[in-house]
Amino acid sequence: MRTLQSSFLFLVLLMLFGTSSSYAQWTQTSGPGGGNFHSLVVMGTKLFAGAQGGVYLSTNNGTSWTAVNTGLTNTTVNTLAVSGTNIFAGTGGGVFLSTNSGSSWTSASSGITFQNINVLLSVGSNLFAGTFGGLSVSTNNGTSWTTAGDTGLTTTGIQVLVSNGTYLFAGTTNGIFRSSNNGTNWTAVDSGLTNKYIFSMAVSGSNLVAGTDLGIFLSTDNGTSWTPINPSTSITFYKTFTALTFSGTNLFAGDLDTGVLLSPDDGTTWNLATSGLSSTPTCFAAIGTNLFAGTNADGIFLSTNNGTSWAAVNSGLPLTTVYALSYSGSNLFAGTSSGVSSSPDGGTTWNSKGLVDTTINALAINGSTVVAGTEGDGVVLSTNSGTSWTPVTIGQPFSNVYAVAFSGTNIFAGTGGSGIYYSTDNGTSWTSKGFNDTSFTAFWVNGLVVLAASSGQGVFRSTDNGTSWSHITSGIGDTDYVQAFATLGSNVFAATSGHGAFISSNNGSSWTAINSGLTNQNLTSLAVSGTDLFAGTEGTNGGVYVSTNNGTSWNGATTGLTNLNVHALAVNGTDLFAGTQGGGVWLRPLSQLNTGVKEIAAKIPIEFSLSQNYPNPFNPTTVISYQLPTASRVNLKIFDMLGREVATLVNSQMEAGVHQVSFDATHLASGVYFYQLQAGSFVASKKLVLLK
């Protein structure tokens, strides 16, 4: 009976709403896991994490995570704060409030003049927001804000706020300040504080600790005086402490280089607590005896034994920045801000391939040999598909490698400022190919012909496998920042940052710009499939573009791609993959890109309009499109049948053009809902049906 009822309901809905043609869009893969996390807060048994990609929620001690970003129009989340059943997110675009555990968010920034929020703190009925523009306070859950700290707070660079119940403390770029009257008046409290750039603070009873880039300081008299409590010289540490917390009787400190240090006696003695931890902690939170650490590259880690060991808990957190994509057979490799990962099944699962504490700028694969160009660690090489790695940089006067390529079994390496190097023995030894003061970002190899992309000097060309070079200036600027090459048929293509795409039909001797329809010319990457050419871009109107005619014209191919800063592209099997800035890897089937499915044209519409969501009915996500002929203040909201608002999808100034927004209704019950667009004086509404 249940099946018959469901089928009947579906038929009725089809009659009511009609059918729709296939609508292609990107979907986020499950990884690589990790990312840069700025804040962790606890509400009962719920753990919230704030990151570059928004807010994530775990209800099972970090075993799995779910994005909770509906209505969060700025997903650069710098800080989180909890006040009763309310949770606040401080972002790069103001403060947002959720009253339903993150299921939906609304803007709560009225009165804050500086919208990039560094820190939020809830104390009683007051909510404080610290920015590089000063301190603001709200007494009504973010409905309105007023300036605080006019008296005595002589710095605007507020980075940390803590309270011990009696006093409010502000850690700034110029010392620590104390207030005894809810931020109305402040007094500098930095006697003995030899470094005044405050990264972190924590409080436990009468003890107050502050982390700087010259170590940790302790105050036992409410900040009146400070004493350094640095680890002994037998422990190697960087002295820049990005996170501090008290958990039970222990003090935990996140050091920029070492990882985690633990003191059981308020800083008298210290021990390393880094087992299993692969990145620098930026924040801590505790649920019972479970201690969580958010890191600057590798996501979130959990310790259940007071820091003795840590384990990554990143399921559902595909927020890593991806700088390079390559493939070998059915395996897709990703070079990220936290090492190398690979997926054997098209992004469904990801496995770490090591180098977990290294930023990977470039990858090149030849059979089972994988070469990685890194930030700071030169070239590393694996001969077993990433199972183990060997540094191959001995004797090389460079550490930042931005480009690697195979020429047969030989290797080219492009460095940051030290030119080009060449190895004929798998990296055991290297020979300089010149350009000692030049940075190189990409290579293209075709037999003895090698093209080298420079940072700010265009293209260099060699016809003798790199022995001698000529500077190519025909058609491509000698100051262009060339980022990538690709081959399609007999043509070679170049992607530049700022001047779009170029084509050469003579192995790079001369070039022609091909930018028709390319509304974003900050190109980062190129990929080819059959007769199709794909370009990754970043910034305004960023995303992915496709050309089916050798670059003569381009169309946007970005529907569903909510992270528009694309650093890398790769074709693997039947899919196109995009590596993004803080959003992991995204996937789009090639069949959706070359079977007549087209993106909405990249031109200014002539009228306001609101399109029917697709798919409809949906479960649990759908896409809503709307058009703006002029820049407008846009409000797009979801209501239930009783007219109650259940989500705010957009609440911001938007540019003229065609826009899409994804709506995730995981938290809602099946039923009929309405969505309403208000843009200036234009108002339109439509139905949507959630069928679980």
Beta strands, then each sheet from edge to edge (+ up, - down):
strand 1: 27-28
strand 2: 34-35
strand 3: 37-43
strand 4: 46-51
strand 5: 54-58
strand 6: 66-67
strand 7: 77-83
strand 8: 86-91
strand 9: 94-98
strand 10: 106-107
strand 11: 117-123
strand 12: 126-131
strand 13: 134-138
strand 14: 146-148
strand 15: 158-163
strand 16: 168-172
strand 17: 175-179
strand 18: 187-188
strand 19: 198-204
strand 20: 207-212
strand 21: 215-219
strand 22: 227-228
strand 23: 241-247
strand 24: 250-255
strand 25: 259-263
strand 26: 271-272
strand 27: 281-287
strand 28: 290-295
strand 29: 300-303
strand 30: 311-312
strand 31: 318-319
strand 32: 322-328
strand 33: 331-336
strand 34: 339-343
strand 35: 351-352
strand 36: 360-366
strand 37: 369-374
strand 38: 379-382
strand 39: 390-391
strand 40: 401-407
strand 41: 410-415
strand 42: 420-423
strand 43: 431-432
strand 44: 440-446
strand 45: 449-454
strand 46: 459-462
strand 47: 470-472
strand 48: 482-488
strand 49: 491-496
strand 50: 500-504
strand 51: 512-513
strand 52: 523-529
strand 53: 532-537
strand 54: 543-547
strand 55: 555-556
strand 56: 566-572
strand 57: 575-580
strand 58: 585-589
strand 59: 609-610
strand 60: 621-628
strand 61: 632-639
strand 62: 645-654
strand 63: 657-664
strand 64: 671-679
strand 65: 682-690
sheet 1: 1+ 58- 57+ 56-
sheet 2: 2+ 31+
sheet 3: 3+ 4- 5+ 6-
sheet 4: 7+ 8- 9+ 10-
sheet 5: 11+ 12- 13+ 14-
sheet 6: 15+ 16- 17+ 18-
sheet 7: 19+ 20- 21+ 22-
sheet 8: 23+ 24- 25+ 26-
sheet 9: 27+ 28- 29+ 30-
sheet 10: 32+ 33- 34+ 35-
sheet 11: 36+ 37- 38+ 39-
sheet 12: 40+ 41- 42+ 43-
sheet 13: 44+ 45- 46+ 47-
sheet 14: 48+ 49- 50+ 51-
sheet 15: 52+ 53- 54+ 55-
sheet 16: 59+ 60- 63+
sheet 17: 62+ 61- 64+ 65-
end
